[in-house]
Amino acid sequence: MKARVGMRVAVAGGTGLVGRYVVEELVAAGREPVVLSRSRGVDLVSGGAGLDAALEGVDAVVDVSNVTTTSARKSVAFFEAVGRNLLDAGERAGVRHHVALSIVGIDRVGLGYYQGKLRQEDVVRGGAVPWSVLRATQFHEFAEQTLERVPRPFAVVPRMRTQPVAAREVAQHLVKLAMGPAQGMAPDLAGPRVEQLVDMVRRLLRARGERRLVVPVRMPGGVGAAMTGDGQLPVGGGVRGRQTFDEWLGERNVDEGVRESSAGQESRVVRDSQDSRDSQGG
């Protein structure tokens, strides 16, 4: 499929972390994104008329939908339902290319969530729509997501080697795939440097100026061996992102500083306005 100006690309999960970047990249490339999410009136799990209507005139689908669970049963149920609904509706609508985001190492690390991603890949392979699957490593935001799962003052962090990649760079590669011909299994996408998740969390806490007790935990059995070894690292050549985790941290801190400065300026404007009304008897 040749990319053409004005092509419509549906983004399943387009309001999520990667989905928002995919939408931005599509707009920058002159394409028309169609966001598929419950907030936009499309239930990906149940499918139905809403999904069929949303896919009318769509050339390609990028599936970055997600569910937050560690349960293999819930993960499999979600990704199987969403995958089948998107592919069936895509076939009916004449979609030419289905692109799904997956994770590096899901066939080597036996986590429950990964079982759902493996089922998703199987569903995509078995569908009638030409397809591409991009496996990417964890995003830089994974350190933050790990912290959010544990209440203060602790930070229980699994021992894990990863090669984190910028979510925006993942989105850029997904858009490139969507605008080209189907590739099947695309080369793994990873960041530029291998990291230990425990070290990433510690650096994130320092950047935040936050004190929490970091408790490294090794997962039991074969899962733990795979996570502390090479189980979640890319295989073969593949594509490597440019932004390191430390560069992402620096960029994040600058963005937060700008937001805090803007909030401070708005607060001063409100106070000045109130002072002015008080001095005028308002």
C-alpha positions in Angstrom: 0.0 0.0 0.0 1.4 3.3 -1.0 1.1 6.2 1.5 -1.1 8.9 0.1 -1.9 12.4 1.4 -5.1 12.5 3.4 -5.2 8.8 4.1 -7.3 7.9 7.1 -5.6 5.9 9.9 -7.6 4.6 12.9 -5.8 4.5 16.2 -7.2 1.9 18.7 -6.3 3.3 22.1 -5.6 6.7 20.7 -6.1 8.5 24.0 -3.4 6.4 25.8 0.3 7.1 26.2 1.5 5.8 22.8 -1.8 6.5 21.1 -1.6 10.2 21.7 1.8 10.3 20.1 0.6 8.2 17.2 -2.2 10.7 16.6 0.2 13.7 16.7 2.6 12.0 14.3 -0.2 11.2 11.9 -1.4 14.9 11.9 2.2 16.0 11.4 2.5 13.7 8.4 -0.7 15.1 6.8 -2.8 12.0 7.6 -6.3 12.0 9.2 -6.3 10.1 12.5 -9.5 8.4 13.7 -9.4 7.8 17.4 -11.0 4.5 18.5 -11.7 4.6 22.3 -14.7 4.3 24.7 -14.5 8.1 25.3 -15.1 8.6 21.6 -18.1 6.2 21.5 -16.3 3.1 20.3 -16.1 0.0 22.6 -13.3 -2.1 21.3 -14.1 -5.1 23.5 -17.7 -5.4 22.4 -17.2 -4.1 18.9 -20.5 -3.5 17.1 -22.0 -0.8 15.0 -19.9 2.0 16.6 -16.7 0.3 15.5 -18.0 -0.4 12.0 -19.0 3.2 11.5 -15.7 4.5 12.8 -13.7 2.4 10.3 -15.6 3.6 7.2 -13.1 4.9 4.7 -10.1 4.0 6.9 -7.0 2.8 5.1 -5.0 1.4 8.0 -5.5 0.6 11.7 -2.8 1.0 14.4 -3.7 -1.0 17.5 -2.1 0.4 20.7 -5.0 -0.5 22.9 -4.1 -1.7 26.4 -5.5 -3.2 29.6 -3.9 -2.8 33.1 -3.7 -6.3 34.6 -1.3 -9.0 35.7 -3.9 -11.7 35.2 -3.3 -14.0 32.2 -7.0 -14.7 31.9 -8.0 -11.0 31.8 -5.2 -10.1 29.5 -6.0 -12.9 27.0 -9.7 -12.1 27.1 -9.1 -8.4 26.4 -6.5 -8.7 23.6 -8.3 -11.6 21.9 -11.6 -9.7 21.9 -10.1 -6.4 20.7 -8.0 -8.0 18.1 -10.8 -10.0 16.6 -13.2 -7.1 16.6 -10.7 -4.8 14.9 -9.8 -7.3 12.3 -13.4 -8.4 11.5 -14.6 -4.8 11.3 -11.5 -3.9 9.3 -12.2 -6.6 6.8 -15.8 -5.4 6.4 -14.6 -1.8 5.9 -11.8 -2.7 3.4 -8.9 -1.7 5.6 -5.7 -2.5 3.8 -3.2 -2.7 6.7 -3.5 -3.6 10.3 -0.5 -2.7 12.6 -0.3 -3.9 16.2 2.1 -2.9 18.9 3.6 -5.8 20.9 6.4 -6.3 23.4 9.9 -7.6 23.0 10.4 -10.9 24.9 6.8 -12.0 25.4 7.7 -15.4 24.1 10.6 -15.7 26.5 9.1 -14.3 29.8 6.1 -16.1 31.2 4.2 -13.1 32.7 0.4 -13.3 32.8 0.0 -10.0 30.9 2.3 -11.3 28.1 0.1 -14.3 27.5 -2.5 -11.8 26.3 0.0 -10.1 24.0 0.9 -13.5 22.5 -2.8 -14.2 21.9 -3.1 -10.8 20.2 -0.2 -11.7 17.8 -1.9 -15.0 17.0 -5.2 -13.3 16.2 -3.5 -10.8 14.0 -1.7 -13.5 12.1 -4.9 -15.4 11.5 -6.9 -12.4 10.3 -7.8 -11.6 6.7 -6.3 -8.1 6.8 -2.6 -7.7 5.7 -0.7 -7.1 8.9 2.5 -5.9 10.7 3.4 -6.4 14.3 6.1 -4.2 16.0 7.6 -5.5 19.2 9.1 -2.8 21.3 10.9 -2.8 24.6 9.5 -1.0 27.7 9.1 2.7 27.5 11.0 5.2 29.6 7.7 5.8 31.4 7.8 2.2 32.7 9.8 3.4 35.8 7.1 5.8 36.7 4.4 3.2 36.1 6.3 0.9 38.5 6.3 3.5 41.2 2.6 4.2 40.8 1.7 0.6 41.6 3.2 0.7 45.1 2.1 3.1 47.9 4.7 5.2 49.7 7.0 5.0 51.5 8.2 1.9 49.6 9.1 1.3 46.0 9.0 -2.5 45.3 10.8 -2.9 42.0 11.3 -6.2 40.1 14.9 -6.9 39.1 14.9 -6.6 35.4 17.1 -5.8 32.5 15.6 -3.7 29.8 16.5 -1.5 26.9 14.0 1.3 27.3 12.8 3.4 24.3 11.0 6.7 24.0 7.2 6.3 23.5 7.2 9.0 20.9 9.9 7.1 18.9 7.7 4.0 19.1 4.8 6.0 17.7 6.9 7.3 14.8 7.8 3.8 13.8 4.2 2.6 14.0 3.1 5.5 11.7 5.9 4.6 9.2 4.7 1.0 9.2 1.1 2.0 8.8 1.9 4.1 5.7 3.8 1.3 4.0 3.1 -2.2 2.9 2.4 -5.0 5.4 5.6 -6.5 6.8 4.5 -9.3 9.1 6.8 -9.4 12.1 8.8 -6.2 11.9 12.3 -6.0 13.5 12.4 -5.4 17.2 12.5 -1.8 18.3 14.5 -0.9 21.4 16.2 2.1 23.0 19.9 2.9 22.7 21.1 1.5 26.0 20.6 -1.5 28.3 19.4 -0.5 31.8 18.5 -2.1 35.1 14.9 -1.1 36.1 16.0 -0.7 39.8 18.6 1.9 38.7 16.0 3.7 36.5 13.6 4.0 39.5 16.4 5.3 41.7 17.4 8.0 39.2 13.7 8.9 38.7 13.3 9.4 42.5 16.4 11.6 42.6 15.1 13.7 39.7 11.8 14.1 41.6 13.5 15.0 44.8 11.4 12.2 46.4 12.6 9.8 49.2 11.3 6.3 49.0 12.8 3.0 50.2 13.6 1.1 47.0 13.1 -2.7 47.5 14.5 -4.8 44.6 12.6 -8.1 44.2 13.6 -11.0 42.0 10.6 -12.7 40.4 10.6 -16.5 41.2 11.6 -19.3 38.9 12.0 -19.1 35.1 10.3 -15.7 34.9 12.8 -14.1 37.3 15.7 -15.7 35.4 14.5 -14.4 32.1 13.8 -10.9 33.5 17.3 -10.6 35.0 18.9 -12.1 32.0 18.3 -11.3 28.3 14.7 -12.3 28.2 13.4 -8.8 27.5 16.2 -7.5 25.3 15.9 -7.3 21.5 17.0 -10.1 19.3 18.9 -9.5 16.1 19.7 -6.1 14.5 16.4 -4.2 14.5 15.9 -0.5 15.0 17.3 1.5 17.9 15.9 4.6 19.3 17.9 7.7 20.0 16.7 9.1 23.3 18.3 7.6 26.4 16.5 7.3 29.8 18.6 10.1 31.3 17.8 12.4 28.4 14.1 11.6 28.9 14.4 12.4 32.6 16.0 15.8 31.7 13.3 16.6 29.2 10.6 15.6 31.7 12.1 17.8 34.4 12.2 20.8 32.0 8.6 20.2 31.1 7.5 20.1 34.7 9.5 23.2 35.5 7.7 25.1 32.7 4.3 23.9 34.0 5.2 24.9 37.5 6.4 28.3 36.3 3.2 28.8 34.3 1.1 27.8 37.3 3.0 30.3 39.5 2.5 33.1 37.0 -1.2 32.4 36.8 -1.4 32.4 40.6 0.3 35.8 40.8 -2.0 37.2 38.1 -5.0 36.1 40.2 -3.6 37.6 43.3 -2.7 40.9 41.6 -6.2 41.0 40.1 -7.7 40.4 43.6 -5.4 43.1 45.1 -6.5 45.5 42.4 -10.2 44.9 43.1 -9.6 45.2 46.9 -7.9 48.6 46.5 -10.8 49.8 44.4 -13.3 48.6 46.9 -14.4 45.7 44.5 
